[in-house]
Amino acid sequence: MIKTIRTPVGEFKLLVDSYQLDLLRDVRRVFVFTSMVAEVAEDTFADLGAGTGPLTVVAAHAGAERVVAVEKNPKRARLLEKNLRKYVPHDVEWEVVVGDAREVDVNADVIACEMIDTLLLEEEFVPVVNAVLERYEPIIVPQEVWIGANPIRRPPRMPRYRSGLPEDIEPLEVIRTDKPIPKKFEYETPEPGYAFFTWVEYEGTIAGGSDVFCPVLELPTPGNVLIGVRGAGLPSLRSYAPEHQDHT
Ligand SMILES: C[S@@+](CC[C@H](N)C(=O)[O-])C[C@H]1O[C@@H](n2cnc3c(N)ncnc32)[C@H](O)[C@@H]1O
C-alpha cells in the first residue's frame, strides 16, 4: 500500500503496512512530529522506531547529512528500506538497522523516537530514551511529552481506552527528554476514577487522544495515589490510599 504524507519539506508517497497506514492517517500526529523533526534535523539523525520511515525521510530533506533508521519489525524494515532508497537525497548517507533500539548504539546529534503511548506505559519510549541518554547528549524529538488527568463521574470497572481529548486538560506533568526520565510515577488521584491524557504539542497543535496516538485512558483508581512504571505496561499500575496503607 502507498500513503501520501504532506510535510514541511514536501509531499512523499510512502510504502506502508496497515499499522503505519493507520498512524499516518492521524494528520495532527504527522504534522506535529514532521514539523519538530524538520526544525532540528542536522548532522547525524537517528530515528528510533522508524516504522516505514516518515520521520527519517523528512530529516533527510531538512538538513541531516546522515540518517540512521532503527526498526525492530523486519517486514516493516523492508518497506522502510525501499522508502529511504527512493526518497533520501543522493548527498545524504543512510542506513537501516533492524533491531531493538534499546540495544543499538547510535551516536546521533538529533534523535527522533515516536514510541509514545498514554502515560508512556506500554511502549518502550522511556527505556529507549534513557538508554540513549546514558551514553550521549543528543537533541531528542519530542523534547517534551505532556500528561494530564481529569476526574470522571462514572469510572469504568476496568481500565479502558477511548479517543478524543477534552478542551480543558490541565497538565499534571511535563516529561522532558534532555535528562533521564524516572521510570516510576506517582499521581495523586483523590477522586474514584480518572481519565489520563498524553500529548505532544507543536506551535499550538496538539497530537494525542486519537485511536492510534495516545488515546485517553480511563481508570478506576480506588485509592488516592496512582503508581505505575513507564514501559512496564498496564499491569504495573497500582493505587493506594496513604492514610490506610503502607505501600513500601
Ligand atoms: C508508533 S510507530 C512510529 C513509526 C514512525 N516513526 C512514525 O512516526 O510514523 C513505532 C515503531 O517503533 C517500532 N518499535 C517499537 N519498539 C521498538 C524497539 N524497542 N526497537 C526498535 N523499534 C521499535 C515499532 O515496530 C513501530 O514500527
The ligand as an SDF file (V2000), in Angstrom:
LIG
                    3D

 27 29  0  0  0  0  0  0  0  0999 V2000
    4.4230    4.3560   16.7370 C   0  0  0  0  0  0  0  0  0  0  0  0
    5.4190    3.6450   15.4920 S   0  0  0  0  0  0  0  0  0  0  0  0
    6.1850    5.0700   14.8110 C   0  0  0  0  0  0  0  0  0  0  0  0
    6.6000    4.8990   13.3540 C   0  0  0  0  0  0  0  0  0  0  0  0
    7.1790    6.1490   12.7130 C   0  0  0  0  0  0  0  0  0  0  0  0
    8.3720    6.6120   13.4090 N   0  0  0  0  0  0  0  0  0  0  0  0
    6.1750    7.2580   12.6680 C   0  0  0  0  0  0  0  0  0  0  0  0
    6.3520    8.2420   13.4190 O   0  0  0  0  0  0  0  0  0  0  0  0
    5.1980    7.1690   11.9170 O   0  0  0  0  0  0  0  0  0  0  0  0
    6.6720    2.8700   16.4580 C   0  0  0  0  0  0  0  0  0  0  0  0
    7.5670    1.9040   15.7000 C   0  0  0  0  0  0  0  0  0  0  0  0
    8.6060    1.5210   16.5810 O   0  0  0  0  0  0  0  0  0  0  0  0
    8.8750    0.1420   16.4270 C   0  0  0  0  0  0  0  0  0  0  0  0
    9.4480   -0.2900   17.6970 N   0  0  0  0  0  0  0  0  0  0  0  0
    8.7930   -0.4950   18.8720 C   0  0  0  0  0  0  0  0  0  0  0  0
    9.6600   -0.8340   19.8460 N   0  0  0  0  0  0  0  0  0  0  0  0
   10.8930   -0.8400   19.2640 C   0  0  0  0  0  0  0  0  0  0  0  0
   12.2010   -1.1090   19.7410 C   0  0  0  0  0  0  0  0  0  0  0  0
   12.4240   -1.4420   21.0060 N   0  0  0  0  0  0  0  0  0  0  0  0
   13.2300   -1.0100   18.8730 N   0  0  0  0  0  0  0  0  0  0  0  0
   13.0380   -0.6670   17.5730 C   0  0  0  0  0  0  0  0  0  0  0  0
   11.8090   -0.4140   17.0680 N   0  0  0  0  0  0  0  0  0  0  0  0
   10.7620   -0.4930   17.8860 C   0  0  0  0  0  0  0  0  0  0  0  0
    7.5340   -0.4860   16.0690 C   0  0  0  0  0  0  0  0  0  0  0  0
    7.7150   -1.7130   15.3770 O   0  0  0  0  0  0  0  0  0  0  0  0
    6.9110    0.6210   15.2100 C   0  0  0  0  0  0  0  0  0  0  0  0
    7.2040    0.4320   13.8570 O   0  0  0  0  0  0  0  0  0  0  0  0
  1  2  1  0
  2  3  1  0
  2 10  1  0
  3  4  1  0
  4  5  1  0
  5  6  1  0
  5  7  1  0
  7  8  2  0
  7  9  1  0
 10 11  1  0
 11 12  1  0
 11 26  1  0
 12 13  1  0
 13 14  1  0
 13 24  1  0
 14 15  1  0
 14 23  1  0
 15 16  2  0
 16 17  1  0
 17 18  1  0
 17 23  2  0
 18 19  1  0
 18 20  2  0
 20 21  1  0
 21 22  2  0
 22 23  1  0
 24 25  1  0
 24 26  1  0
 26 27  1  0
M  CHG  2   2   1   9  -1
M  END
$$$$
